[in-house]
Amino acid sequence: MATTSPALISPAGLRALSAKEQLQRAAALNCVAEGAGKPTCVGQVFVGIFFDGTGNNKKLDFDEPPPEKRKHTNVVKLFQAFPDDRRNGYFPFYVPGVGTPFPEIGDSNKYYIGPNRGSMGAERAEDRIIWAFTRLINAPHHYVTGALLITAEQAKAIANSLASTTNPAGMRRLALQTWQDKLKAALQGKKPEVKMINLSVFGFSRGAAQARAFANWLFEVCTPEGSGWTFAGIPIRLQFLGIFDTVASVGLTNLMDNGVLRGHQSWADDNMEIHPAIEQCVHYVAAHEVRACFPLDSVRVKSSYPPNATEVMYPGAHSDVGGGYAPGDLGVSPRPQDSISIVPGLRMYQEARKSGVPLQAWGQLDKQVQDGLTPSPEVIADFNDYHRAARVPEAPVEAMHRQHMGLYFSYRFKIRGEFIHRSPFKTAPSTDQGYLARTQAAFMERLASMRGGNPLDAKFDPGVAAVHHRRVVTATGAAPGVADRHLLEVAERINVLDVSPAIERFCERYIHDSMAGFIGMGLDEYAANNIGIVKFRTVFRGND
């Protein structure tokens, strides 16, 4: 199995279930079907945990801005679609992204010295994972007793203490086992009896990495029972893991893109594989993301996918898949309904519903949630036209990414002479125009460094220049450096004849230049690594 394109969504990704698990799944599905609320559903507890992405925060992105300026992610939209009905066993929990305030764990996101370490190195991410465990413990207790087992202050203290770098993993496991024992004792002999915890977990960006780590740590402290698992003596199933474009980048990140620093320190170390006990994992990845600090953590392990996971590549940059851009950011998608991120958000909603996650049926959703999951007719048409024109076949994720990015680089090269007179530059806010001009200039500078002529000349051919440059480097007897290797790979992919009107229109209207956006956040990768936008994305597989 390989990564697929959206038009080729595979039915794979649901592992074979045992007879016991099939009965558990059937019981849960019976409860989430329309018209449920039957006596047979008593004791079924549904928990949804939603880890938002780096710099993404529901309060700041959805609650506070006016509707026309909202920039909430697909994680927020799915959280809003999950019923909050604790009396009947439905418990959604939202976790704000790293690099944003999260008062529940004491994270003010204020850094008086140095950069935002939450955004830069995922600081306080582990606190968020531990806090999610306190929600999982509280949900069945609240369902049975109407009260919390772990208070807000206790949850903060638990998250802060267990996430400390001085605490070994054994302390985390011991603490979680102790709280399971307390939960089991508190529910002993009480009604209604909790028959099953049905857990679904969602995440985007570093939130997707947190979701994967949470799942792995969960099964460290669950007890295997026959062909299933128990948590505090209660049967539990992780029915669905829905993740958007996983980026770990924990600790020292991959900025130099030389393989030395991989961004898998601390809680992300050997903790990114999809646990085999998860019933179904769906991972949507970005075709047009190249930032060195945002390498992809594929769900693939070495050369194959686990039987419970499927991976689908969507066009766009990181936040064009997970969401998070405001209308008009970087000169594209001026209206909320024109964001290309709506498409993977809608698809994830549909996949989760099919899997039995109790997201509200379409007709039951609030209108603002429906609107956030409804692409405009123009988006639908342009999305389909792009895929028909791009013709990217099913392949390993790296190969598909190179084909999509080859088209994008060809587009950026094709319009080089009129870049400032075209969208997205022409339609971008003035500040963003400076960032876009910077990445385009870096693109031209890197092409010029091959000494095959002026890349702004109409006769300049990047492929020919790459062949010449490779010969020159070979003649010196030295191996090309990291920046040159990236440059040659990109230049050899550029072919303006591949840029059909449909591809040009899609790139112009929908794909955000995330490298330019990063400059606005304070990091110019080109200034730091002399590579910038002229590269393909690093992809990690499993626990690489």
N, C-alpha and C positions, 0 to 999 in steps of 0.2 A: 504494500500500500504506500502511496505517496501523498504529498500535499495536493489539494485540489483547488480548482477555481470555483467561485460561487455557483456558477451554472452547472457544475458537476458535483454538487454536494453528495457525498457518499452516505449510504445508510449505515456504514460501519461506525464504530465508536461506542457501541453498546456491547459490553462483553457478555458472554454466555452466562446466564444465571442458573444457580442450582434450583432444585425443586422448591426448597424452602424460600429462597429469595424470590422466586416467581410468585409464590403465594403472598409474600410481604408486599411486593410491588403491586399485585392485583388489589390488595386491600387498600393501599394508599391511593391508587388510581380511582377506585370506587368512591373515595371520599372527595376527590377534587373534581369529579365529573359534575356537570351542571345538574342542579337539583339535589346536590348532596346535603348532608346535615342529617343523616340517618342515624338510628341507634347504633348501627354497626361501626360508625366512625368514632364513637366514644373511645378515648384512649390513644388516638392517632395524633401525635404532635408533629407539626411541620415547622421547621426552623430554616430560615434563609439568612445567610451571612453575606454581606456585600462590601468588598474591599475596594475602595475607590483608588484612582491612579495618582501618580505624583503630581502635586500641585492642584489636585481636584478636590472640591469641597462643596457639598450640597448647599450649605448655608450661604456660602459666598458666591456660588455659581448659579443657584436656582432661587433660593428663598429671597435674597435681597435685591437682585437686579430686576428691572422691568422686563416683561416678557420678550421684548425685541432684542434684549442684550444678554439673555440667558445663555450659558455655555456648559450646562450640566452634561455629564457623561452618560453613556449607555448603562453604566452600573447604577446610577441614580434612577434612570428611567425604569429599569427592571425592579429596583427596590420599591419604587412607587407603585408598581404593578402587583407586588406581593401583598396579600391581605394582612392587615393588622387586626386580628380578632382573637385576642388571647384567651377569652373564655372558651372559644371553640378550638383552640389549639394551634393558632397561626401566629408565628413570632418572627417578624423580619427585623434584622439588625444591620444598621449602616455604619461603616467604618471610614471616616474621612481619610483622604490620601496623605501620605508623608509630605512634608513641606507645607502643611496647612495646620491651623489650630485644631486641637482635639481635647477640649477641657476635661473629658471623662478620664483621661490618663494623665492630666496635668501638662499637656503639650500646648504651650502658648504660641509656638512657632516664632518666638522672638530670639534673635541672635544678635547680641550687642557687639560681638567681635567676630569678624570673619563672615563667610557666606552662609546661606541657608543650608545647613548640613542635612536637613531632612530631604531637600530636593537633590543635593549633591551626592549624598552617600547613604540615603535611606535611614537616617537616624530616627529613632523612636518607632521604627517599623515593627520590631519584635514586641514592643509594648502593645501594639495594636493586635497582633496575633494572639497574645495571651489574653487581652481583654475580650476577644471574641470567644475564647474558651469560657470565660465567666458568664457570657450570654447563653452559651450552650448548657451550662450547668443550671442557670436560673430558669430556663424555659420550662422544663418539665415540672420543676418545683412550683412555679407560678401557676401553671395549668391546674395542678392538683390543689394547691393551698390558697391561691390568690395572693401570695406574698413572695418576696425575694429571699433566696437563701444567702446570696452575696449582696451586700449593700453597695451603693455607689462608691463610698469611701474605701470599702474593702476591695472592690474591683480595681480601683486605682492603685492601691498599695500592692495588690497581687501582681498587676501588670508591671509596675515599676521595679519590684524586687526580683521577679523571675526573669525579667528581660535584662537584668544587670549582666555586664560582661564578666563579672567575677563569679557568677553562678554557673556551675556545670550543668549540662543537660539533665543529669540525674536528679538535680534539685527540682527542675521543672516537672519531670515525670512523677516524682514523689509527691509534689504539691497537688498536681492534677489527680493523682490517685486518692490522696487524702480527701479532696473535695468530692470526688465520686463516692467515697465511703460515707461522707456526711449527707450527700443527696440521697443515697440509698437508705440510710437510717431515717432520714426525715420523711420519706415517702412510705416507709414500712407500714402496711396495714391500712393505708388511706385510700379513699376513693375520690375520683375515678382512677382506676389503675392505668398507668401509661403502658400501652401495649407495644408502641413503636415510636422511635424518633426518626422522622424522615427529614434528612438534612440535605440542603442544596447550598452551594457556595459559588459566588461569582467574584470576578476581579478583573481589573484593567491595569496594565503597566506594572509598576511595582506591586500594586494591589493583586495582580494575577500571580506574581511570585509569592506574595503573602498567602494567597488562597492555596497554592500548591504546598507551601510549607505547613499551613494549618492542617491540611488533609493528612500529610505524612505524620505530623505529631499526634493527630487524633488517633490514628491506628496504632501508634506506639503505646497508648494508654487504654485502648479498648481491649476487651477480652474476647478471643475467638471462641465461639460456641457452635460446634457442629460446622455447618456451612455458612454461618453468619457471625455477627459480632454483637457484643453488649457494651454499654456505657453506663456505669453505676448500676449494673444489673438489668438495664433496660435494653431490649433489642434496638439496634441502630443501623441505619443504612445511609451511606452517602450516595444519594441517587443521581446527583447531577453536579458536575463541575463545569461552569461556563466562564471561560476566560478570554480576554482580549489582549493580544500582542504582549506577551509576557516579557518584561525587562526586570532583571534582578538588580544589577549595578549596586551591590551592597558593599560599602566600604570604598576602597580605592578602585576607581572605574577604569574602563577600557579606552580612555581618552587618546592614548598614543597609538592604539590599534595595532600593537606589536605582539600581542599574546602574552605579555609579561603580567599585566594586571587584568584580571578577568571579571572583577566585580562580583565574586561569589564568596565573600567573606561571611563570617558570623552565621546567622540563621539560614543563609542561602547555600552554605557549603554542603555539598552532597545531599541536597534536599529539594531538588527540582524535578525529579522523576514523578510521573503520575502513578500513584499507589494502585496496585492491582485490585484492591477492594472497592474502589470507586466504580459504580455501575456504568456511568457514561461521562466522558469528558469531551467537550467541544471547544476547540481553540481557534480563534480567528486572528490571523496575522496580517501585518501591513506589507504591501508590495513595494511601497515607495518611501521607506524609512532607511536612512543611511548614517545617521549620527553615530559616531564612535562610542559615545556615552550611552547609547541605547541599543546595545546588541540584543538580538532575539534569543530567547530560550525556547527552542522548539520542544514539542512534546515527544519528538522522535528520540529513540535511544539507539545510538550508533546508526545503523542503516535501516532500522525498521520501527514501525509504530506499535505501541502496545495495543492489544485487542480492544481495550475500552476507550480508546482515544481517536479522535479525528481532527484534522487540521485543515483549515480552509484559508486561502490567501485572498484578501480583498484589496482592491486598488486604493492607493492613498498612503499618506504618512501615518505615523503612530496614532495621532489623535483624530485622523480621518477614519480610523477603525473603532477606537474606543470612545471617541467623542471628547469634547473639551474646548474646541475653538468657538469663539464668539462669532456671530454673523459679521462677515466682512473682514475678519482677521486676515492679514497678509494678502488682501485683495481678492479673495475668492468667497463664494457662497454668501452673498449679501443678505439673504433672507434665512430665517431659522429652518424653514422647510427645504432649503437647498443644500443642506449639509449632507455630504456623502456618507457620513457616519451613521445616518439614520438606517441605511440598508443593513449593515451588520447588526445593529441594535434590534431591528425588527426580526431578522433571521434568528437571533439568539432567543428572543421572546418566543418565537414559534417552536424552536427546537426544545426549549425548556418545557413548554406546555405539552409537547408530544411525549416528553420523558416523564410527565406526571408531576412536575413542579407546579404547585398550586397558584401560579400567577392567574390573576383575574382574566376571565374570558373577555374578548375584545369589547363586546357590548357593555360590559360592567366597568370598564376603565373610565376614569375621569377624562374629560375632553382634553385637558392639557397633556395627559399622559398619552392619549391616542395621537394628538398632534405631534408629540415628540418622537413617535414611532411611525409617522406617516411621511414618506418622501414625496416630494412634488412630482407631478407628471414629467417635468423636464429631467429630474434626477433619474427617474426610472428609464426614460428613453435613452439618455446619455450613458447611463450605466450599462445598459444592454448593448448599445452601439459600440461602446469601448471594448467590451469583451468579444463581440463578434469580430471587431477589427484587429484586436491584439492577438487573438488565436494562441493563447498560452496554454499548452497542454498540461495534463497532470504529470508531475515530476517531483523530485526532491525539492524541498523548500528553497534551497540556495539557487537551484537552476531556474525556478519560476521567478524568484526575485530578480535575478540578472536579466531575464527577458523583459519583465515589466520596467525595470530601471533603464535598460538599454533603450527602450522606447522613450522614456522620459528625458534621458540625456540627449537623445536625438532631437526631441522637441526643443529643448533648451538651446541646442546648437543651431537648429534651423532658424529660430527667431532672434539670433544673437544680434543682428544688425538693427533690429527694430524693437529690442527688448523693452526700452523705456516708453515706447509708444503703444504697447500692447498690455492687455490684462495678463497676469495679475498686477504688474507694476503700476499700470495706469489707474487702476481702481483701488489701489491700496492707500491707507492713510499715509501721510507724509513720513512719519517715523518709520513705518514698515517699509516704505520705499527705499530708505537708506539701507536697511538690512538686506532687502532683495538685491539691491545694486551690489552690495558687498559679496554675496554668494555668486552672482553672475560674473563679477570681476575675478573672483577666485577661480571660477571655472575656466575663464579665458586665460588667466595667468598659468594655470597648470597645463593647458593645451599648448600654450606658447613655449613652455619649458622643454618641449620635445624638439624644438628648433627645426620644425618643419615648415616654418613660415608664420605669417600673422594669422591667427585663427579668425580674425574679423574679415580677412580676405575671402571673397566669394569662392575662390578656387581652392581654399585650404581643405584638405581631406584628413580628418583625424586618423583614419585607418592607415593611410600611407605614412603619415608622420610617425605613427606608433611603430611601424615596421622599421623605418629609418632609425628611430631612437633605440629600439631594441638591438639593432646591429651595432650601433655606436657603443652602447653599454657593454655588449658582448666582447667587442674588440678591446676594451680596456682591461678585460679579465676580471672585472668586479661584478658581483651580483647586484641587481637593482635593489635599492632600499625599499622600505615599506611604502613610502609615498609614491615612488616610481612604479612599483608593482600594481598599485591601485590605479594609477594613471593609465598604464598600458592596457589593463583589463577594460577600463571604461572606454578609452579611445577606440579600441578594436570593436566595441559594440555600437558605436555611433554610425547610423545610416539614415539620413534624412528621407530617403525614399520609403522607409518604413512608416513614416508619420502620415497617416491618412487624416482626412478632415475630422473623423470621429475621435481619433486619438488626440489630435491637436486641441479640439474643443474640450475634451475631458480634462486634459492637463491644465488648460487655461482656466477652466471654470471651477474645478473641484480640488485639485491636489495642492495642499499647503506645503510651502518650502519650509520644512521644520528646522532646517539648518539656519535659515534666516530668523525664524522665530526664536531660536536658541540665543542668537546674538542679543535680541531684545531682553532676554532673561539674564544676560550678563556673561555668557560664555560664547566666545568666537572660536570655534574648533579649528578653523583654518589658521588663525594666529597661533594656536597652541601646538598644532601637529603638522602643519604644512600639507594637510590632506584635504580638509574641509569636505565639501560636497562631492568631490571627485573620488568616489569609492563605492564599493558594494558593502552591504551590511554583514557584520560578523554574526554567525549563527552558532549557538551552543546547543548541544544535543544531550538530553538527559542530565547527568551530573558532570558534564565536561568541566 
